[in-house]
Amino acid sequence: MKYITIVGTRNITKEEFVTLRDVATKLCYHGYILRSGAADGADSTINHLHDVEIILPWNGFNRYHHDDKRIFALEFLPNTDLAEKKVRQIHPKPEALTNASLKLHTRNIYQVIGPLGINGVKSDIVVFCADEDRQGEPIGGTRTAVMYAKELCIPIFNIRNQGFDASNLVGRILGRIQSNKEMEL
């Protein structure tokens, strides 16, 4: 199986939403299963597709419910204690995390490695839409997924400010995946 994580800010433009939705649809046609987290904005661009894994921070989040097929809530997943530990290592201010925000960030870990946790198959790339700080790291909750992907040597691709040609973006995303696979050999 081939997986791609799609995450990002809740505050995306109409053009970014349409582009990311088109990119997601085209990636499914290339045989990828997409992962996201059911948040508004970037995450919601994959909800219309069948080949998805939606990871919820808690059952009932944004009216989605665990079904153990396409939709997975944290409370039913393995190794959440390890994922929470990883969040605390990645987050710039772990002491500021509330129980709810810890669950939101923990969900982002599973978006990268899938519902089986450490026993699962990691995504081939993390595609995101978010602003970046001066160091080129995404801001907000998206940062957790991106930083974890980097730690796992998973390529990342920010569609923000990349134009709105979905076919061109898909070609670039697939090229990045191929380059990463060649480097692994």
N, CA and C atoms as an extended XYZ file, in Angstrom:
555
Properties=species:S:1:pos:R:3:atomname:S:1:resname:S:1:resid:I:1 pbc="F F F"
N         0.838       -1.185        0.000 N   MET     1
C         0.000        0.000        0.000 CA  MET     1
C         0.881        1.246        0.000 C   MET     1
N         0.389        2.279       -0.645 N   LYS     2
C         1.089        3.554       -0.714 CA  LYS     2
C         0.226        4.612       -0.032 C   LYS     2
N         0.870        5.445        0.802 N   TYR     3
C         0.135        6.420        1.594 CA  TYR     3
C         0.707        7.821        1.424 C   TYR     3
N        -0.184        8.795        1.459 N   ILE     4
C         0.201       10.204        1.465 CA  ILE     4
C        -0.616       10.897        2.550 C   ILE     4
N         0.049       11.668        3.385 N   THR     5
C        -0.622       12.461        4.409 CA  THR     5
C        -0.903       13.848        3.844 C   THR     5
N        -2.118       14.324        4.044 N   ILE     6
C        -2.492       15.678        3.635 CA  ILE     6
C        -3.013       16.409        4.865 C   ILE     6
N        -2.297       17.462        5.252 N   VAL     7
C        -2.639       18.229        6.447 CA  VAL     7
C        -2.450       19.713        6.173 C   VAL     7
N        -2.833       20.524        7.124 N   GLY     8
C        -2.579       21.951        6.971 CA  GLY     8
C        -3.493       22.808        7.812 C   GLY     8
N        -3.356       24.074        7.560 N   THR     9
C        -4.092       25.085        8.302 CA  THR     9
C        -5.590       24.988        8.044 C   THR     9
N        -6.358       25.473        9.001 N   ARG    10
C        -7.807       25.596        8.795 CA  ARG    10
C        -8.100       26.803        7.909 C   ARG    10
N        -7.155       27.724        7.822 N   ASN    11
C        -7.348       28.967        7.077 CA  ASN    11
C        -6.704       28.896        5.700 C   ASN    11
N        -7.389       28.213        4.781 N   ILE    12
C        -6.884       28.151        3.416 CA  ILE    12
C        -7.802       28.958        2.512 C   ILE    12
N        -7.249       29.456        1.425 N   THR    13
C        -8.049       30.220        0.478 CA  THR    13
C        -8.920       29.272       -0.332 C   THR    13
N        -9.899       29.820       -1.007 N   LYS    14
C       -10.755       29.010       -1.874 CA  LYS    14
C        -9.910       28.327       -2.944 C   LYS    14
N        -8.955       29.056       -3.501 N   GLU    15
C        -8.092       28.494       -4.544 CA  GLU    15
C        -7.239       27.350       -3.992 C   GLU    15
N        -6.706       27.528       -2.778 N   GLU    16
C        -5.917       26.453       -2.164 CA  GLU    16
C        -6.787       25.236       -1.878 C   GLU    16
N        -8.017       25.457       -1.421 N   PHE    17
C        -8.927       24.347       -1.141 CA  PHE    17
C        -9.184       23.545       -2.416 C   PHE    17
N        -9.546       24.236       -3.488 N   VAL    18
C        -9.851       23.561       -4.756 CA  VAL    18
C        -8.613       22.840       -5.275 C   VAL    18
N        -7.467       23.497       -5.208 N   THR    19
C        -6.223       22.893       -5.693 CA  THR    19
C        -5.874       21.654       -4.888 C   THR    19
N        -5.931       21.749       -3.565 N   LEU    20
C        -5.585       20.606       -2.722 CA  LEU    20
C        -6.581       19.465       -2.915 C   LEU    20
N        -7.846       19.781       -3.082 N   ARG    21
C        -8.847       18.744       -3.355 CA  ARG    21
C        -8.548       18.047       -4.676 C   ARG    21
N        -8.190       18.827       -5.701 N   ASP    22
C        -7.846       18.242       -7.007 CA  ASP    22
C        -6.570       17.412       -6.918 C   ASP    22
N        -5.572       17.905       -6.188 N   VAL    23
C        -4.328       17.160       -5.985 CA  VAL    23
C        -4.651       15.829       -5.300 C   VAL    23
N        -5.458       15.869       -4.242 N   ALA    24
C        -5.824       14.660       -3.504 CA  ALA    24
C        -6.521       13.653       -4.416 C   ALA    24
N        -7.456       14.117       -5.216 N   THR    25
C        -8.189       13.237       -6.125 CA  THR    25
C        -7.228       12.580       -7.115 C   THR    25
N        -6.329       13.367       -7.683 N   LYS    26
C        -5.356       12.835       -8.654 CA  LYS    26
C        -4.405       11.837       -7.989 C   LYS    26
N        -4.011       12.086       -6.752 N   LEU    27
C        -3.125       11.149       -6.062 CA  LEU    27
C        -3.831        9.813       -5.807 C   LEU    27
N        -5.130        9.859       -5.548 N   CYS    28
C        -5.898        8.616       -5.410 CA  CYS    28
C        -5.893        7.835       -6.716 C   CYS    28
N        -6.012        8.539       -7.838 N   TYR    29
C        -5.963        7.876       -9.146 CA  TYR    29
C        -4.614        7.206       -9.388 C   TYR    29
N        -3.577        7.693       -8.717 N   HIS    30
C        -2.246        7.086       -8.817 CA  HIS    30
C        -2.066        5.942       -7.818 C   HIS    30
N        -3.139        5.571       -7.133 N   GLY    31
C        -3.102        4.416       -6.243 CA  GLY    31
C        -2.735        4.688       -4.801 C   GLY    31
N        -2.746        5.947       -4.399 N   TYR    32
C        -2.395        6.281       -3.017 CA  TYR    32
C        -3.631        6.297       -2.136 C   TYR    32
N        -3.450        5.860       -0.895 N   ILE    33
C        -4.448        6.043        0.149 CA  ILE    33
C        -4.028        7.302        0.893 C   ILE    33
N        -4.972        8.205        1.089 N   LEU    34
C        -4.673        9.485        1.715 CA  LEU    34
C        -5.038        9.452        3.188 C   LEU    34
N        -4.230       10.148        3.977 N   ARG    35
C        -4.472       10.246        5.414 CA  ARG    35
C        -4.646       11.699        5.796 C   ARG    35
N        -5.584       11.931        6.697 N   SER    36
C        -5.775       13.278        7.209 CA  SER    36
C        -6.476       13.201        8.554 C   SER    36
N        -6.929       14.375        9.048 N   GLY    37
C        -7.426       14.405       10.412 CA  GLY    37
C        -8.790       15.013       10.649 C   GLY    37
N        -9.584       15.202        9.600 N   ALA    38
C       -10.971       15.662        9.737 CA  ALA    38
C       -11.121       17.079       10.271 C   ALA    38
N       -10.031       17.840       10.313 N   ALA    39
C       -10.149       19.242       10.722 CA  ALA    39
C       -10.706       20.055        9.557 C   ALA    39
N       -11.224       21.222        9.845 N   ASP    40
C       -11.674       22.123        8.788 CA  ASP    40
C       -10.452       22.593        8.003 C   ASP    40
N       -10.676       23.075        6.806 N   GLY    41
C        -9.576       23.605        6.006 CA  GLY    41
C        -8.904       22.529        5.184 C   GLY    41
N        -7.572       22.479        5.236 N   ALA    42
C        -6.787       21.581        4.387 CA  ALA    42
C        -7.192       20.115        4.569 C   ALA    42
N        -7.387       19.682        5.804 N   ASP    43
C        -7.739       18.276        6.055 CA  ASP    43
C        -9.030       17.883        5.333 C   ASP    43
N        -9.971       18.798        5.264 N   SER    44
C       -11.292       18.473        4.718 CA  SER    44
C       -11.287       18.263        3.205 C   SER    44
N       -10.167       18.520        2.554 N   THR    45
C       -10.117       18.370        1.096 CA  THR    45
C       -10.128       16.915        0.653 C   THR    45
N        -9.922       15.965        1.567 N   ILE    46
C        -9.923       14.549        1.172 CA  ILE    46
C       -11.180       13.809        1.604 C   ILE    46
N       -12.054       14.444        2.365 N   ASN    47
C       -13.191       13.737        2.959 CA  ASN    47
C       -14.147       13.132        1.939 C   ASN    47
N       -14.159       13.647        0.711 N   HIS    48
C       -15.070       13.146       -0.317 CA  HIS    48
C       -14.561       11.871       -0.972 C   HIS    48
N       -13.321       11.501       -0.709 N   LEU    49
C       -12.704       10.355       -1.367 CA  LEU    49
C       -12.925        9.067       -0.582 C   LEU    49
N       -12.880        7.951       -1.286 N   HIS    50
C       -13.115        6.656       -0.644 CA  HIS    50
C       -11.831        6.091       -0.030 C   HIS    50
N       -10.698        6.244       -0.718 N   ASP    51
C        -9.441        5.660       -0.258 CA  ASP    51
C        -8.729        6.599        0.704 C   ASP    51
N        -9.263        6.681        1.920 N   VAL    52
C        -8.700        7.582        2.931 CA  VAL    52
C        -8.643        6.881        4.287 C   VAL    52
N        -7.753        7.386        5.121 N   GLU    53
C        -7.725        7.050        6.534 CA  GLU    53
C        -7.824        8.377        7.268 C   GLU    53
N        -8.903        8.553        7.987 N   ILE    54
C        -9.123        9.785        8.730 CA  ILE    54
C        -8.879        9.486       10.207 C   ILE    54
N        -7.925       10.211       10.773 N   ILE    55
C        -7.556       10.006       12.172 CA  ILE    55
C        -8.197       11.106       13.014 C   ILE    55
N        -8.948       10.709       14.018 N   LEU    56
C        -9.655       11.663       14.872 CA  LEU    56
C        -8.949       11.812       16.221 C   LEU    56
N        -8.899       13.034       16.752 N   PRO    57
C        -8.323       13.208       18.091 CA  PRO    57
C        -9.221       12.608       19.173 C   PRO    57
N       -10.490       12.502       18.897 N   TRP    58
C       -11.450       11.834       19.779 CA  TRP    58
C       -12.667       11.473       18.950 C   TRP    58
N       -13.365       10.438       19.387 N   ASN    59
C       -14.537        9.971       18.669 CA  ASN    59
C       -15.602       11.068       18.665 C   ASN    59
N       -16.168       11.349       17.495 N   GLY    60
C       -17.171       12.390       17.354 CA  GLY    60
C       -16.606       13.725       16.906 C   GLY    60
N       -15.286       13.841       16.765 N   PHE    61
C       -14.668       15.088       16.322 CA  PHE    61
C       -15.223       15.489       14.960 C   PHE    61
N       -15.688       16.736       14.872 N   ASN    62
C       -16.291       17.269       13.634 CA  ASN    62
C       -17.345       16.331       13.045 C   ASN    62
N       -18.082       15.667       13.931 N   ARG    63
C       -19.181       14.775       13.565 CA  ARG    63
C       -18.728       13.494       12.858 C   ARG    63
N       -17.460       13.127       12.990 N   TYR    64
C       -16.954       11.858       12.454 CA  TYR    64
C       -16.853       10.855       13.592 C   TYR    64
N       -17.132        9.581       13.261 N   HIS    65
C       -17.114        8.542       14.282 CA  HIS    65
C       -16.285        7.349       13.828 C   HIS    65
N       -15.538        6.821       14.774 N   HIS    66
C       -14.678        5.662       14.540 CA  HIS    66
C       -15.482        4.534       13.909 C   HIS    66
N       -14.959        3.975       12.796 N   ASP    67
C       -15.605        2.812       12.197 CA  ASP    67
C       -14.619        1.667       11.955 C   ASP    67
N       -13.356        1.878       12.302 N   ASP    68
C       -12.293        0.874       12.170 CA  ASP    68
C       -12.069        0.447       10.718 C   ASP    68
N       -12.548        1.262        9.762 N   LYS    69
C       -12.331        0.980        8.341 CA  LYS    69
C       -11.666        2.169        7.668 C   LYS    69
N       -12.307        3.313        7.754 N   ARG    70
C       -11.803        4.554        7.159 CA  ARG    70
C       -11.530        5.615        8.217 C   ARG    70
N       -12.232        5.512        9.323 N   ILE    71
C       -12.175        6.556       10.354 CA  ILE    71
C       -11.722        5.921       11.670 C   ILE    71
N       -10.670        6.535       12.244 N   PHE    72
C       -10.034        5.956       13.423 CA  PHE    72
C        -9.878        7.019       14.509 C   PHE    72
N       -10.477        6.777       15.667 N   ALA    73
C       -10.357        7.707       16.798 CA  ALA    73
C        -9.216        7.255       17.703 C   ALA    73
N        -8.485        8.235       18.239 N   LEU    74
C        -7.312        7.939       19.075 CA  LEU    74
C        -7.589        6.935       20.175 C   LEU    74
N        -8.753        7.031       20.805 N   GLU    75
C        -8.999        6.159       21.959 CA  GLU    75
C        -9.062        4.681       21.583 C   GLU    75
N        -9.123        4.378       20.279 N   PHE    76
C        -9.145        2.989       19.828 CA  PHE    76
C        -7.822        2.560       19.198 C   PHE    76
N        -6.816        3.424       19.208 N   LEU    77
C        -5.552        3.144       18.532 CA  LEU    77
C        -4.487        2.666       19.509 C   LEU    77
N        -3.519        1.877       19.001 N   PRO    78
C        -2.446        1.383       19.860 CA  PRO    78
C        -1.361        2.435       20.091 C   PRO    78
N        -0.640        2.289       21.162 N   ASN    79
C         0.561        3.073       21.440 CA  ASN    79
C         0.346        4.577       21.533 C   ASN    79
N        -0.818        5.022       21.982 N   THR    80
C        -1.032        6.474       22.068 CA  THR    80
C        -0.087        7.107       23.078 C   THR    80
N         0.344        6.356       24.087 N   ASP    81
C         1.289        6.911       25.057 CA  ASP    81
C         2.617        7.257       24.391 C   ASP    81
N         3.070        6.425       23.452 N   LEU    82
C         4.307        6.716       22.722 CA  LEU    82
C         4.135        7.925       21.810 C   LEU    82
N         2.967        8.013       21.177 N   ALA    83
C         2.698        9.154       20.289 CA  ALA    83
C         2.632       10.449       21.097 C   ALA    83
N         2.017       10.402       22.265 N   GLU    84
C         1.968       11.595       23.120 CA  GLU    84
C         3.366       12.008       23.565 C   GLU    84
N         4.207       11.049       23.875 N   LYS    85
C         5.597       11.341       24.255 CA  LYS    85
C         6.314       12.037       23.094 C   LYS    85
N         6.081       11.558       21.873 N   LYS    86
C         6.704       12.166       20.694 CA  LYS    86
C         6.205       13.602       20.520 C   LYS    86
N         4.924       13.835       20.739 N   VAL    87
C         4.382       15.197       20.651 CA  VAL    87
C         5.113       16.109       21.620 C   VAL    87
N         5.300       15.660       22.837 N   ARG    88
C         5.974       16.487       23.850 CA  ARG    88
C         7.432       16.787       23.463 C   ARG    88
N         8.047       15.877       22.710 N   GLN    89
C         9.415       16.112       22.230 CA  GLN    89
C         9.438       17.120       21.079 C   GLN    89
N         8.433       17.081       20.237 N   ILE    90
C         8.387       17.933       19.040 CA  ILE    90
C         7.851       19.321       19.341 C   ILE    90
N         6.831       19.407       20.176 N   HIS    91
C         6.140       20.675       20.413 CA  HIS    91
C         7.087       21.688       21.065 C   HIS    91
N         7.072       22.944       20.561 N   PRO    92
C         7.987       23.950       21.112 CA  PRO    92
C         7.666       24.349       22.557 C   PRO    92
N         6.416       24.176       22.987 N   LYS    93
C         6.023       24.503       24.357 CA  LYS    93
C         5.140       23.385       24.926 C   LYS    93
N         5.720       22.220       25.186 N   PRO    94
C         4.892       21.088       25.626 CA  PRO    94
C         4.154       21.343       26.933 C   PRO    94
N         4.703       22.202       27.773 N   GLU    95
C         4.043       22.491       29.055 CA  GLU    95
C         2.738       23.259       28.851 C   GLU    95
N         2.557       23.861       27.694 N   ALA    96
C         1.350       24.635       27.419 CA  ALA    96
C         0.218       23.787       26.829 C   ALA    96
N         0.493       22.534       26.523 N   LEU    97
C        -0.518       21.671       25.915 CA  LEU    97
C        -1.620       21.323       26.915 C   LEU    97
N        -2.855       21.587       26.525 N   THR    98
C        -4.005       21.127       27.305 CA  THR    98
C        -4.292       19.686       26.901 C   THR    98
N        -5.180       19.024       27.588 N   ASN    99
C        -5.550       17.663       27.219 CA  ASN    99
C        -6.078       17.625       25.780 C   ASN    99
N        -6.941       18.585       25.427 N   ALA   100
C        -7.506       18.619       24.072 CA  ALA   100
C        -6.431       18.892       23.023 C   ALA   100
N        -5.549       19.870       23.279 N   SER   101
C        -4.523       20.173       22.280 CA  SER   101
C        -3.522       19.023       22.156 C   SER   101
N        -3.253       18.307       23.257 N   LEU   102
C        -2.383       17.136       23.183 CA  LEU   102
C        -2.992       16.079       22.267 C   LEU   102
N        -4.297       15.880       22.367 N   LYS   103
C        -4.973       14.911       21.501 CA  LYS   103
C        -4.933       15.359       20.035 C   LYS   103
N        -5.117       16.644       19.787 N   LEU   104
C        -5.046       17.147       18.412 CA  LEU   104
C        -3.658       16.909       17.816 C   LEU   104
N        -2.619       17.194       18.584 N   HIS   105
C        -1.257       16.982       18.101 CA  HIS   105
C        -0.916       15.497       17.986 C   HIS   105
N        -1.425       14.680       18.905 N   THR   106
C        -1.190       13.240       18.835 CA  THR   106
C        -1.839       12.667       17.579 C   THR   106
N        -3.000       13.157       17.247 N   ARG   107
C        -3.653       12.765       15.993 CA  ARG   107
C        -2.716       13.027       14.815 C   ARG   107
N        -1.978       14.140       14.848 N   ASN   108
C        -1.067       14.481       13.754 CA  ASN   108
C         0.053       13.457       13.600 C   ASN   108
N         0.492       12.860       14.700 N   ILE   109
C         1.505       11.797       14.635 CA  ILE   109
C         0.944       10.615       13.854 C   ILE   109
N        -0.280       10.208       14.188 N   TYR   110
C        -0.911        9.062       13.508 CA  TYR   110
C        -1.232        9.366       12.049 C   TYR   110
N        -1.426       10.621       11.702 N   GLN   111
C        -1.649       10.963       10.304 CA  GLN   111
C        -0.422       10.612        9.466 C   GLN   111
N         0.734       10.609       10.070 N   VAL   112
C         1.980       10.306        9.364 CA  VAL   112
C         2.259        8.803        9.330 C   VAL   112
N         1.944        8.082       10.409 N   ILE   113
C         2.284        6.655       10.493 CA  ILE   113
C         1.077        5.728       10.385 C   ILE   113
N        -0.120        6.276       10.356 N   GLY   114
C        -1.316        5.458       10.186 CA  GLY   114
C        -1.882        4.932       11.490 C   GLY   114
N        -3.064        4.329       11.406 N   PRO   115
C        -3.783        3.919       12.614 CA  PRO   115
C        -3.147        2.758       13.375 C   PRO   115
N        -2.196        2.058       12.783 N   LEU   116
C        -1.526        0.976       13.502 CA  LEU   116
C        -0.350        1.488       14.330 C   LEU   116
N        -0.122        2.793       14.291 N   GLY   117
C         0.950        3.376       15.090 CA  GLY   117
C         2.316        2.893       14.640 C   GLY   117
N         3.174        2.565       15.601 N   ILE   118
C         4.550        2.177       15.271 CA  ILE   118
C         4.609        0.890       14.456 C   ILE   118
N         3.538        0.122       14.426 N   ASN   119
C         3.491       -1.111       13.631 CA  ASN   119
C         2.894       -0.888       12.246 C   ASN   119
N         2.583        0.364       11.921 N   GLY   120
C         1.940        0.667       10.661 CA  GLY   120
C         2.924        1.000        9.555 C   GLY   120
N         2.384        1.462        8.451 N   VAL   121
C         3.168        1.859        7.290 CA  VAL   121
C         3.183        3.382        7.239 C   VAL   121
N         4.384        3.948        7.273 N   LYS   122
C         4.489        5.399        7.246 CA  LYS   122
C         4.125        5.928        5.859 C   LYS   122
N         3.710        7.173        5.819 N   SER   123
C         3.358        7.807        4.547 CA  SER   123
C         4.603        8.005        3.694 C   SER   123
N         4.397        8.052        2.377 N   ASP   124
C         5.487        8.279        1.433 CA  ASP   124
C         5.871        9.750        1.347 C   ASP   124
N         4.940       10.632        1.674 N   ILE   125
C         5.194       12.074        1.672 CA  ILE   125
C         4.114       12.736        2.520 C   ILE   125
N         4.438       13.889        3.077 N   VAL   126
C         3.446       14.703        3.772 CA  VAL   126
C         3.249       15.969        2.941 C   VAL   126
N         2.051       16.119        2.414 N   VAL   127
C         1.670       17.293        1.637 CA  VAL   127
C         0.877       18.189        2.569 C   VAL   127
N         1.265       19.458        2.632 N   PHE   128
C         0.574       20.345        3.565 CA  PHE   128
C         0.380       21.724        2.954 C   PHE   128
N        -0.485       22.488        3.599 N   CYS   129
C        -0.755       23.866        3.207 CA  CYS   129
C        -0.747       24.696        4.486 C   CYS   129
N         0.328       25.466        4.668 N   ALA   130
C         0.446       26.272        5.881 CA  ALA   130
C         1.512       27.341        5.693 C   ALA   130
N         1.379       28.402        6.462 N   ASP   131
C         2.436       29.398        6.514 CA  ASP   131
C         3.637       28.787        7.226 C   ASP   131
N         4.811       29.351        6.952 N   GLU   132
C         6.037       28.868        7.586 CA  GLU   132
C         6.714       30.004        8.349 C   GLU   132
N         7.472       29.627        9.382 N   ASP   133
C         8.214       30.628       10.151 CA  ASP   133
C         9.541       30.940        9.447 C   ASP   133
N        10.375       31.722       10.087 N   ARG   134
C        11.650       32.134        9.474 CA  ARG   134
C        12.583       30.962        9.204 C   ARG   134
N        12.428       29.873        9.947 N   GLN   135
C        13.263       28.691        9.742 CA  GLN   135
C        12.685       27.746        8.685 C   GLN   135
N        11.556       28.137        8.084 N   GLY   136
C        10.924       27.305        7.068 CA  GLY   136
C        10.074       26.189        7.629 C   GLY   136
N         9.744       26.268        8.923 N   GLU   137
C         8.891       25.258        9.540 CA  GLU   137
C         7.463       25.775        9.594 C   GLU   137
N         6.488       24.891        9.337 N   PRO   138
C         5.093       25.341        9.387 CA  PRO   138
C         4.715       25.792       10.787 C   PRO   138
N         3.783       26.721       10.825 N   ILE   139
C         3.295       27.194       12.116 CA  ILE   139
C         1.992       26.478       12.440 C   ILE   139
N         1.651       26.447       13.713 N   GLY   140
C         0.419       25.812       14.147 CA  GLY   140
C         0.571       24.303       14.292 C   GLY   140
N        -0.567       23.636       14.384 N   GLY   141
C        -0.579       22.194       14.598 CA  GLY   141
C         0.032       21.397       13.467 C   GLY   141
N         0.018       21.953       12.270 N   THR   142
C         0.616       21.274       11.122 CA  THR   142
C         2.088       20.961       11.385 C   THR   142
N         2.721       21.803       12.175 N   ARG   143
C         4.142       21.636       12.474 CA  ARG   143
C         4.445       20.256       13.039 C   ARG   143
N         3.574       19.724       13.885 N   THR   144
C         3.819       18.425       14.501 CA  THR   144
C         3.955       17.337       13.441 C   THR   144
N         3.022       17.278       12.515 N   ALA   145
C         3.077       16.257       11.456 CA  ALA   145
C         4.323       16.433       10.594 C   ALA   145
N         4.639       17.674       10.230 N   VAL   146
C         5.779       17.934        9.354 CA  VAL   146
C         7.099       17.610       10.058 C   VAL   146
N         7.246       18.015       11.300 N   MET   147
C         8.489       17.749       12.020 CA  MET   147
C         8.677       16.241       12.258 C   MET   147
N         7.582       15.538       12.526 N   TYR   148
C         7.679       14.094       12.707 CA  TYR   148
C         8.049       13.424       11.383 C   TYR   148
N         7.460       13.888       10.292 N   ALA   149
C         7.817       13.343        8.977 CA  ALA   149
C         9.305       13.548        8.700 C   ALA   149
N         9.805       14.733        8.991 N   LYS   150
C        11.238       14.996        8.783 CA  LYS   150
C        12.088       14.035        9.614 C   LYS   150
N        11.669       13.802       10.852 N   GLU   151
C        12.402       12.890       11.739 CA  GLU   151
C        12.451       11.481       11.152 C   GLU   151
N        11.384       11.086       10.458 N   LEU   152
C        11.307        9.762        9.845 CA  LEU   152
C        11.874        9.740        8.419 C   LEU   152
N        12.465       10.855        8.000 N   CYS   153
C        13.030       10.995        6.644 CA  CYS   153
C        11.961       10.861        5.557 C   CYS   153
N        10.759       11.311        5.869 N   ILE   154
C         9.670       11.346        4.890 CA  ILE   154
C         9.714       12.714        4.229 C   ILE   154
N         9.694       12.779        2.899 N   PRO   155
C         9.699       14.090        2.248 CA  PRO   155
C         8.427       14.874        2.561 C   PRO   155
N         8.549       16.182        2.506 N   ILE   156
C         7.416       17.078        2.760 CA  ILE   156
C         7.251       17.998        1.560 C   ILE   156
N         6.030       18.509        1.382 N   PHE   157
C         5.751       19.403        0.256 CA  PHE   157
C         4.654       20.367        0.670 C   PHE   157
N         4.976       21.652        0.741 N   ASN   158
C         4.002       22.684        1.092 CA  ASN   158
C         3.431       23.260       -0.200 C   ASN   158
N         2.116       23.153       -0.376 N   ILE   159
C         1.517       23.682       -1.609 CA  ILE   159
C         1.291       25.189       -1.551 C   ILE   159
N         1.372       25.784       -0.359 N   ARG   160
C         1.141       27.221       -0.247 CA  ARG   160
C         2.168       27.959       -1.099 C   ARG   160
N         1.688       28.904       -1.874 N   ASN   161
C         2.522       29.734       -2.760 CA  ASN   161
C         3.208       28.943       -3.868 C   ASN   161
N         2.640       27.795       -4.236 N   GLN   162
C         3.219       26.967       -5.297 CA  GLN   162
C         2.422       27.049       -6.599 C   GLN   162
N         1.383       27.885       -6.624 N   GLY   163
C         0.531       27.949       -7.813 CA  GLY   163
C        -0.665       27.029       -7.655 C   GLY   163
N        -1.554       27.098       -8.628 N   PHE   164
C        -2.819       26.365       -8.497 CA  PHE   164
C        -3.033       25.330       -9.594 C   PHE   164
N        -1.974       24.916      -10.278 N   ASP   165
C        -2.064       23.889      -11.318 CA  ASP   165
C        -1.904       22.525      -10.651 C   ASP   165
N        -3.031       21.859      -10.410 N   ALA   166
C        -3.008       20.592       -9.666 CA  ALA   166
C        -2.170       19.534      -10.373 C   ALA   166
N        -2.256       19.452      -11.690 N   SER   167
C        -1.481       18.441      -12.420 CA  SER   167
C         0.010       18.665      -12.240 C   SER   167
N         0.434       19.928      -12.305 N   ASN   168
C         1.847       20.254      -12.100 CA  ASN   168
C         2.272       19.885      -10.679 C   ASN   168
N         1.456       20.212       -9.701 N   LEU   169
C         1.785       19.904       -8.306 CA  LEU   169
C         1.866       18.398       -8.077 C   LEU   169
N         0.949       17.638       -8.673 N   VAL   170
C         0.977       16.174       -8.524 CA  VAL   170
C         2.271       15.632       -9.120 C   VAL   170
N         2.666       16.143      -10.280 N   GLY   171
C         3.919       15.704      -10.889 CA  GLY   171
C         5.109       15.981       -9.980 C   GLY   171
N         5.119       17.143       -9.361 N   ARG   172
C         6.214       17.504       -8.451 CA  ARG   172
C         6.195       16.640       -7.186 C   ARG   172
N         5.003       16.364       -6.665 N   ILE   173
C         4.874       15.529       -5.465 CA  ILE   173
C         5.351       14.109       -5.770 C   ILE   173
N         4.897       13.538       -6.876 N   LEU   174
C         5.312       12.179       -7.242 CA  LEU   174
C         6.813       12.136       -7.520 C   LEU   174
N         7.353       13.198       -8.098 N   GLY   175
C         8.793       13.286       -8.333 CA  GLY   175
C         9.575       13.293       -7.032 C   GLY   175
N         9.065       14.005       -6.037 N   ARG   176
C         9.726       14.051       -4.728 CA  ARG   176
C         9.710       12.665       -4.077 C   ARG   176
N         8.595       11.945       -4.207 N   ILE   177
C         8.517       10.586       -3.657 CA  ILE   177
C         9.540        9.697       -4.346 C   ILE   177
N         9.606        9.754       -5.670 N   GLN   178
C        10.542        8.923       -6.425 CA  GLN   178
C        11.989        9.237       -6.061 C   GLN   178
N        12.311       10.509       -5.939 N   SER   179
C        13.680       10.894       -5.563 CA  SER   179
C        14.040       10.354       -4.194 C   SER   179
N        13.100       10.397       -3.264 N   ASN   180
C        13.351        9.880       -1.919 CA  ASN   180
C        13.581        8.377       -1.958 C   ASN   180
N        12.790        7.655       -2.750 N   LYS   181
C        12.961        6.213       -2.854 CA  LYS   181
C        14.322        5.868       -3.461 C   LYS   181
N        14.754        6.634       -4.456 N   GLU   182
C        16.067        6.383       -5.070 CA  GLU   182
C        17.184        6.634       -4.076 C   GLU   182
N        17.026        7.637       -3.217 N   MET   183
C        18.049        7.938       -2.214 CA  MET   183
C        18.145        6.812       -1.181 C   MET   183
N        17.018        6.131       -0.925 N   GLU   184
C        17.004        5.046        0.055 CA  GLU   184
C        17.750        3.814       -0.448 C   GLU   184
N        17.867        3.697       -1.773 N   LEU   185
C        18.534        2.505       -2.341 CA  LEU   185
C        19.977        2.581       -2.154 C   LEU   185
